[in-house]
């Protein structure tokens, strides 16, 4: 059975939160952080 990786884009105005979420999500083999942004615009 093929396992799919879920791609995640992190958007938050706090650099600390972006960093923490990136580290947390990256530690899960089923998730991949494809980018991070300060705001959605």
PDBQT receptor file of N, H, CA, C and O in Angstrom, charges set to zero:
ATOM      1  N   UNK A   1       0.837  -1.176   0.000  1.00  0.00    +0.000 N 
ATOM      2  CA  UNK A   1       0.000   0.000   0.000  1.00  0.00    +0.000 C 
ATOM      3  C   UNK A   1       0.884   1.243   0.000  1.00  0.00    +0.000 C 
ATOM      4  O   UNK A   1       1.844   1.324   0.766  1.00  0.00    +0.000 OA
ATOM      5  N   UNK A   2       0.569   2.192  -0.841  1.00  0.00    +0.000 N 
ATOM      6  H   UNK A   2      -0.211   2.126  -1.463  1.00  0.00    +0.000 HD
ATOM      7  CA  UNK A   2       1.335   3.432  -0.965  1.00  0.00    +0.000 C 
ATOM      8  C   UNK A   2       0.930   4.426   0.120  1.00  0.00    +0.000 C 
ATOM      9  O   UNK A   2      -0.253   4.618   0.400  1.00  0.00    +0.000 OA
ATOM     10  N   UNK A   3       1.931   5.048   0.718  1.00  0.00    +0.000 N 
ATOM     11  H   UNK A   3       2.892   4.892   0.491  1.00  0.00    +0.000 HD
ATOM     12  CA  UNK A   3       1.666   6.053   1.745  1.00  0.00    +0.000 C 
ATOM     13  C   UNK A   3       1.845   7.433   1.138  1.00  0.00    +0.000 C 
ATOM     14  O   UNK A   3       2.869   7.716   0.515  1.00  0.00    +0.000 OA
ATOM     15  N   UNK A   4       0.858   8.286   1.318  1.00  0.00    +0.000 N 
ATOM     16  H   UNK A   4       0.027   8.057   1.824  1.00  0.00    +0.000 HD
ATOM     17  CA  UNK A   4       0.951   9.645   0.795  1.00  0.00    +0.000 C 
ATOM     18  C   UNK A   4       1.396  10.590   1.896  1.00  0.00    +0.000 C 
ATOM     19  O   UNK A   4       1.010  10.447   3.056  1.00  0.00    +0.000 OA
ATOM     20  N   UNK A   5       2.211  11.554   1.515  1.00  0.00    +0.000 N 
ATOM     21  H   UNK A   5       2.525  11.670   0.572  1.00  0.00    +0.000 HD
ATOM     22  CA  UNK A   5       2.659  12.575   2.445  1.00  0.00    +0.000 C 
ATOM     23  C   UNK A   5       1.747  13.784   2.308  1.00  0.00    +0.000 C 
ATOM     24  O   UNK A   5       1.464  14.234   1.197  1.00  0.00    +0.000 OA
ATOM     25  N   UNK A   6       1.293  14.303   3.428  1.00  0.00    +0.000 N 
ATOM     26  H   UNK A   6       1.523  13.938   4.330  1.00  0.00    +0.000 HD
ATOM     27  CA  UNK A   6       0.463  15.508   3.439  1.00  0.00    +0.000 C 
ATOM     28  C   UNK A   6       1.394  16.709   3.463  1.00  0.00    +0.000 C 
ATOM     29  O   UNK A   6       2.265  16.813   4.327  1.00  0.00    +0.000 OA
ATOM     30  N   UNK A   7       1.205  17.611   2.513  1.00  0.00    +0.000 N 
ATOM     31  H   UNK A   7       0.498  17.526   1.812  1.00  0.00    +0.000 HD
ATOM     32  CA  UNK A   7       2.029  18.815   2.434  1.00  0.00    +0.000 C 
ATOM     33  C   UNK A   7       1.350  19.944   3.200  1.00  0.00    +0.000 C 
ATOM     34  O   UNK A   7       0.142  20.153   3.086  1.00  0.00    +0.000 OA
ATOM     35  N   UNK A   8       2.158  20.677   3.993  1.00  0.00    +0.000 N 
ATOM     36  H   UNK A   8       3.139  20.508   4.086  1.00  0.00    +0.000 HD
ATOM     37  CA  UNK A   8       1.630  21.703   4.889  1.00  0.00    +0.000 C 
ATOM     38  C   UNK A   8       2.313  23.031   4.613  1.00  0.00    +0.000 C 
ATOM     39  O   UNK A   8       3.532  23.095   4.452  1.00  0.00    +0.000 OA
ATOM     40  N   UNK A   9       1.514  24.092   4.561  1.00  0.00    +0.000 N 
ATOM     41  H   UNK A   9       0.524  24.040   4.693  1.00  0.00    +0.000 HD
ATOM     42  CA  UNK A   9       2.029  25.459   4.480  1.00  0.00    +0.000 C 
ATOM     43  C   UNK A   9       1.686  26.143   5.794  1.00  0.00    +0.000 C 
ATOM     44  O   UNK A   9       0.519  26.199   6.182  1.00  0.00    +0.000 OA
ATOM     45  N   UNK A  10       2.692  26.659   6.474  1.00  0.00    +0.000 N 
ATOM     46  H   UNK A  10       3.639  26.614   6.159  1.00  0.00    +0.000 HD
ATOM     47  CA  UNK A  10       2.493  27.307   7.770  1.00  0.00    +0.000 C 
ATOM     48  C   UNK A  10       2.407  28.812   7.561  1.00  0.00    +0.000 C 
ATOM     49  O   UNK A  10       3.292  29.412   6.951  1.00  0.00    +0.000 OA
ATOM     50  N   UNK A  11       1.338  29.419   8.070  1.00  0.00    +0.000 N 
ATOM     51  H   UNK A  11       0.620  28.932   8.566  1.00  0.00    +0.000 HD
ATOM     52  CA  UNK A  11       1.157  30.873   7.980  1.00  0.00    +0.000 C 
ATOM     53  C   UNK A  11       0.846  31.399   9.377  1.00  0.00    +0.000 C 
ATOM     54  O   UNK A  11      -0.183  31.068   9.968  1.00  0.00    +0.000 OA
ATOM     55  N   UNK A  12       1.762  32.230   9.896  1.00  0.00    +0.000 N 
ATOM     56  H   UNK A  12       2.597  32.499   9.416  1.00  0.00    +0.000 HD
ATOM     57  CA  UNK A  12       1.571  32.839  11.209  1.00  0.00    +0.000 C 
ATOM     58  C   UNK A  12       2.470  34.064  11.285  1.00  0.00    +0.000 C 
ATOM     59  O   UNK A  12       3.571  34.061  10.733  1.00  0.00    +0.000 OA
ATOM     60  N   UNK A  13       2.014  35.103  11.958  1.00  0.00    +0.000 N 
ATOM     61  H   UNK A  13       1.120  35.105  12.406  1.00  0.00    +0.000 HD
ATOM     62  CA  UNK A  13       2.810  36.330  12.023  1.00  0.00    +0.000 C 
ATOM     63  C   UNK A  13       3.957  36.244  13.029  1.00  0.00    +0.000 C 
ATOM     64  O   UNK A  13       4.822  37.120  13.047  1.00  0.00    +0.000 OA
ATOM     65  N   UNK A  14       3.980  35.226  13.851  1.00  0.00    +0.000 N 
ATOM     66  H   UNK A  14       3.278  34.515  13.837  1.00  0.00    +0.000 HD
ATOM     67  CA  UNK A  14       5.043  35.059  14.841  1.00  0.00    +0.000 C 
ATOM     68  C   UNK A  14       6.134  34.123  14.305  1.00  0.00    +0.000 C 
ATOM     69  O   UNK A  14       5.867  32.971  13.960  1.00  0.00    +0.000 OA
ATOM     70  N   UNK A  15       7.359  34.638  14.243  1.00  0.00    +0.000 N 
ATOM     71  H   UNK A  15       7.576  35.574  14.523  1.00  0.00    +0.000 HD
ATOM     72  CA  UNK A  15       8.482  33.823  13.769  1.00  0.00    +0.000 C 
ATOM     73  C   UNK A  15       8.706  32.614  14.679  1.00  0.00    +0.000 C 
ATOM     74  O   UNK A  15       9.043  31.529  14.205  1.00  0.00    +0.000 OA
ATOM     75  N   UNK A  16       8.520  32.806  15.982  1.00  0.00    +0.000 N 
ATOM     76  H   UNK A  16       8.247  33.688  16.367  1.00  0.00    +0.000 HD
ATOM     77  CA  UNK A  16       8.710  31.706  16.926  1.00  0.00    +0.000 C 
ATOM     78  C   UNK A  16       7.694  30.593  16.680  1.00  0.00    +0.000 C 
ATOM     79  O   UNK A  16       8.055  29.416  16.664  1.00  0.00    +0.000 OA
ATOM     80  N   UNK A  17       6.441  30.954  16.491  1.00  0.00    +0.000 N 
ATOM     81  H   UNK A  17       6.147  31.910  16.504  1.00  0.00    +0.000 HD
ATOM     82  CA  UNK A  17       5.400  29.951  16.237  1.00  0.00    +0.000 C 
ATOM     83  C   UNK A  17       5.672  29.232  14.919  1.00  0.00    +0.000 C 
ATOM     84  O   UNK A  17       5.535  28.011  14.845  1.00  0.00    +0.000 OA
ATOM     85  N   UNK A  18       6.058  29.973  13.877  1.00  0.00    +0.000 N 
ATOM     86  H   UNK A  18       6.169  30.965  13.937  1.00  0.00    +0.000 HD
ATOM     87  CA  UNK A  18       6.384  29.335  12.594  1.00  0.00    +0.000 C 
ATOM     88  C   UNK A  18       7.508  28.317  12.770  1.00  0.00    +0.000 C 
ATOM     89  O   UNK A  18       7.440  27.211  12.233  1.00  0.00    +0.000 OA
ATOM     90  N   UNK A  19       8.537  28.693  13.521  1.00  0.00    +0.000 N 
ATOM     91  H   UNK A  19       8.592  29.591  13.956  1.00  0.00    +0.000 HD
ATOM     92  CA  UNK A  19       9.676  27.792  13.748  1.00  0.00    +0.000 C 
ATOM     93  C   UNK A  19       9.243  26.553  14.525  1.00  0.00    +0.000 C 
ATOM     94  O   UNK A  19       9.582  25.431  14.150  1.00  0.00    +0.000 OA
ATOM     95  N   UNK A  20       8.495  26.755  15.606  1.00  0.00    +0.000 N 
ATOM     96  H   UNK A  20       8.219  27.666  15.911  1.00  0.00    +0.000 HD
ATOM     97  CA  UNK A  20       8.048  25.623  16.421  1.00  0.00    +0.000 C 
ATOM     98  C   UNK A  20       7.136  24.682  15.637  1.00  0.00    +0.000 C 
ATOM     99  O   UNK A  20       7.282  23.462  15.712  1.00  0.00    +0.000 OA
ATOM    100  N   UNK A  21       6.197  25.252  14.885  1.00  0.00    +0.000 N 
ATOM    101  H   UNK A  21       6.079  26.244  14.823  1.00  0.00    +0.000 HD
ATOM    102  CA  UNK A  21       5.296  24.415  14.082  1.00  0.00    +0.000 C 
ATOM    103  C   UNK A  21       6.064  23.655  13.004  1.00  0.00    +0.000 C 
ATOM    104  O   UNK A  21       5.783  22.485  12.743  1.00  0.00    +0.000 OA
ATOM    105  N   UNK A  22       7.029  24.319  12.383  1.00  0.00    +0.000 N 
ATOM    106  H   UNK A  22       7.257  25.269  12.596  1.00  0.00    +0.000 HD
ATOM    107  CA  UNK A  22       7.838  23.659  11.358  1.00  0.00    +0.000 C 
ATOM    108  C   UNK A  22       8.573  22.462  11.949  1.00  0.00    +0.000 C 
ATOM    109  O   UNK A  22       8.580  21.384  11.355  1.00  0.00    +0.000 OA
ATOM    110  N   UNK A  23       9.185  22.640  13.104  1.00  0.00    +0.000 N 
ATOM    111  H   UNK A  23       9.180  23.516  13.587  1.00  0.00    +0.000 HD
ATOM    112  CA  UNK A  23       9.907  21.540  13.755  1.00  0.00    +0.000 C 
ATOM    113  C   UNK A  23       8.960  20.417  14.163  1.00  0.00    +0.000 C 
ATOM    114  O   UNK A  23       9.265  19.241  13.965  1.00  0.00    +0.000 OA
ATOM    115  N   UNK A  24       7.825  20.776  14.726  1.00  0.00    +0.000 N 
ATOM    116  H   UNK A  24       7.577  21.732  14.887  1.00  0.00    +0.000 HD
ATOM    117  CA  UNK A  24       6.855  19.779  15.176  1.00  0.00    +0.000 C 
ATOM    118  C   UNK A  24       6.294  18.976  13.999  1.00  0.00    +0.000 C 
ATOM    119  O   UNK A  24       6.256  17.746  14.039  1.00  0.00    +0.000 OA
ATOM    120  N   UNK A  25       5.870  19.671  12.974  1.00  0.00    +0.000 N 
ATOM    121  H   UNK A  25       5.901  20.670  12.942  1.00  0.00    +0.000 HD
ATOM    122  CA  UNK A  25       5.266  19.002  11.816  1.00  0.00    +0.000 C 
ATOM    123  C   UNK A  25       6.301  18.182  11.053  1.00  0.00    +0.000 C 
ATOM    124  O   UNK A  25       5.995  17.090  10.575  1.00  0.00    +0.000 OA
ATOM    125  N   UNK A  26       7.519  18.699  10.934  1.00  0.00    +0.000 N 
ATOM    126  H   UNK A  26       7.767  19.587  11.322  1.00  0.00    +0.000 HD
ATOM    127  CA  UNK A  26       8.575  17.984  10.215  1.00  0.00    +0.000 C 
ATOM    128  C   UNK A  26       8.968  16.680  10.901  1.00  0.00    +0.000 C 
ATOM    129  O   UNK A  26       9.504  15.782  10.252  1.00  0.00    +0.000 OA
ATOM    130  N   UNK A  27       8.713  16.564  12.184  1.00  0.00    +0.000 N 
ATOM    131  H   UNK A  27       8.278  17.293  12.711  1.00  0.00    +0.000 HD
ATOM    132  CA  UNK A  27       9.070  15.339  12.904  1.00  0.00    +0.000 C 
ATOM    133  C   UNK A  27       8.114  14.186  12.594  1.00  0.00    +0.000 C 
ATOM    134  O   UNK A  27       8.405  13.036  12.924  1.00  0.00    +0.000 OA
ATOM    135  N   UNK A  28       6.988  14.481  11.970  1.00  0.00    +0.000 N 
ATOM    136  H   UNK A  28       6.752  15.415  11.701  1.00  0.00    +0.000 HD
ATOM    137  CA  UNK A  28       6.018  13.451  11.597  1.00  0.00    +0.000 C 
ATOM    138  C   UNK A  28       6.328  12.982  10.177  1.00  0.00    +0.000 C 
ATOM    139  O   UNK A  28       6.305  13.793   9.251  1.00  0.00    +0.000 OA
ATOM    140  N   UNK A  29       6.619  11.691   9.979  1.00  0.00    +0.000 N 
ATOM    141  H   UNK A  29       6.638  11.032  10.731  1.00  0.00    +0.000 HD
ATOM    142  CA  UNK A  29       6.970  11.206   8.638  1.00  0.00    +0.000 C 
ATOM    143  C   UNK A  29       5.836  11.314   7.618  1.00  0.00    +0.000 C 
ATOM    144  O   UNK A  29       6.088  11.246   6.415  1.00  0.00    +0.000 OA
ATOM    145  N   UNK A  30       4.609  11.479   8.069  1.00  0.00    +0.000 N 
ATOM    146  H   UNK A  30       4.404  11.535   9.046  1.00  0.00    +0.000 HD
ATOM    147  CA  UNK A  30       3.478  11.592   7.154  1.00  0.00    +0.000 C 
ATOM    148  C   UNK A  30       3.181  13.013   6.724  1.00  0.00    +0.000 C 
ATOM    149  O   UNK A  30       2.275  13.250   5.925  1.00  0.00    +0.000 OA
ATOM    150  N   UNK A  31       3.952  13.971   7.258  1.00  0.00    +0.000 N 
ATOM    151  H   UNK A  31       4.688  13.778   7.907  1.00  0.00    +0.000 HD
ATOM    152  CA  UNK A  31       3.731  15.383   6.956  1.00  0.00    +0.000 C 
ATOM    153  C   UNK A  31       5.000  16.011   6.397  1.00  0.00    +0.000 C 
ATOM    154  O   UNK A  31       6.109  15.637   6.779  1.00  0.00    +0.000 OA
ATOM    155  N   UNK A  32       4.830  16.968   5.492  1.00  0.00    +0.000 N 
ATOM    156  H   UNK A  32       3.929  17.272   5.182  1.00  0.00    +0.000 HD
ATOM    157  CA  UNK A  32       5.962  17.683   4.906  1.00  0.00    +0.000 C 
ATOM    158  C   UNK A  32       5.646  19.175   4.882  1.00  0.00    +0.000 C 
ATOM    159  O   UNK A  32       4.632  19.591   4.321  1.00  0.00    +0.000 OA
ATOM    160  N   UNK A  33       6.507  19.971   5.486  1.00  0.00    +0.000 N 
ATOM    161  H   UNK A  33       7.330  19.633   5.942  1.00  0.00    +0.000 HD
ATOM    162  CA  UNK A  33       6.343  21.424   5.448  1.00  0.00    +0.000 C 
ATOM    163  C   UNK A  33       6.931  21.906   4.127  1.00  0.00    +0.000 C 
ATOM    164  O   UNK A  33       8.124  21.739   3.873  1.00  0.00    +0.000 OA
ATOM    165  N   UNK A  34       6.089  22.504   3.290  1.00  0.00    +0.000 N 
ATOM    166  H   UNK A  34       5.120  22.640   3.497  1.00  0.00    +0.000 HD
ATOM    167  CA  UNK A  34       6.556  22.973   1.989  1.00  0.00    +0.000 C 
ATOM    168  C   UNK A  34       6.896  24.457   1.999  1.00  0.00    +0.000 C 
ATOM    169  O   UNK A  34       7.492  24.971   1.053  1.00  0.00    +0.000 OA
ATOM    170  N   UNK A  35       6.512  25.148   3.079  1.00  0.00    +0.000 N 
ATOM    171  H   UNK A  35       6.027  24.730   3.848  1.00  0.00    +0.000 HD
ATOM    172  CA  UNK A  35       6.836  26.560   3.178  1.00  0.00    +0.000 C 
ATOM    173  C   UNK A  35       6.233  27.183   4.411  1.00  0.00    +0.000 C 
ATOM    174  O   UNK A  35       5.395  26.599   5.099  1.00  0.00    +0.000 OA
ATOM    175  N   UNK A  36       6.699  28.408   4.667  1.00  0.00    +0.000 N 
ATOM    176  H   UNK A  36       7.379  28.882   4.109  1.00  0.00    +0.000 HD
ATOM    177  CA  UNK A  36       6.174  29.167   5.799  1.00  0.00    +0.000 C 
ATOM    178  C   UNK A  36       6.075  30.622   5.369  1.00  0.00    +0.000 C 
ATOM    179  O   UNK A  36       6.928  31.125   4.638  1.00  0.00    +0.000 OA
ATOM    180  N   UNK A  37       5.034  31.287   5.825  1.00  0.00    +0.000 N 
ATOM    181  H   UNK A  37       4.341  30.879   6.419  1.00  0.00    +0.000 HD
ATOM    182  CA  UNK A  37       4.813  32.681   5.449  1.00  0.00    +0.000 C 
ATOM    183  C   UNK A  37       4.389  33.486   6.662  1.00  0.00    +0.000 C 
ATOM    184  O   UNK A  37       3.794  32.962   7.603  1.00  0.00    +0.000 OA
ATOM    185  N   UNK A  38       4.706  34.765   6.619  1.00  0.00    +0.000 N 
ATOM    186  H   UNK A  38       5.189  35.191   5.855  1.00  0.00    +0.000 HD
ATOM    187  CA  UNK A  38       4.362  35.675   7.704  1.00  0.00    +0.000 C 
ATOM    188  C   UNK A  38       2.883  36.047   7.691  1.00  0.00    +0.000 C 
ATOM    189  O   UNK A  38       2.258  36.169   8.745  1.00  0.00    +0.000 OA
ATOM    190  N   UNK A  39       2.326  36.226   6.494  1.00  0.00    +0.000 N 
ATOM    191  H   UNK A  39       2.833  36.126   5.638  1.00  0.00    +0.000 HD
ATOM    192  CA  UNK A  39       0.900  36.526   6.362  1.00  0.00    +0.000 C 
ATOM    193  C   UNK A  39       0.388  35.952   5.049  1.00  0.00    +0.000 C 
ATOM    194  O   UNK A  39       1.186  35.629   4.168  1.00  0.00    +0.000 OA
ATOM    195  N   UNK A  40      -0.919  35.818   4.899  1.00  0.00    +0.000 N 
ATOM    196  H   UNK A  40      -1.568  36.080   5.614  1.00  0.00    +0.000 HD
ATOM    197  CA  UNK A  40      -1.467  35.169   3.710  1.00  0.00    +0.000 C 
ATOM    198  C   UNK A  40      -1.503  36.046   2.469  1.00  0.00    +0.000 C 
ATOM    199  O   UNK A  40      -1.972  35.600   1.422  1.00  0.00    +0.000 OA
ATOM    200  N   UNK A  41      -1.028  37.268   2.555  1.00  0.00    +0.000 N 
ATOM    201  H   UNK A  41      -0.647  37.630   3.406  1.00  0.00    +0.000 HD
ATOM    202  CA  UNK A  41      -1.114  38.183   1.418  1.00  0.00    +0.000 C 
ATOM    203  C   UNK A  41       0.175  38.275   0.718  1.00  0.00    +0.000 C 
ATOM    204  O   UNK A  41       0.292  39.002  -0.269  1.00  0.00    +0.000 OA
TER     205      UNK A  41
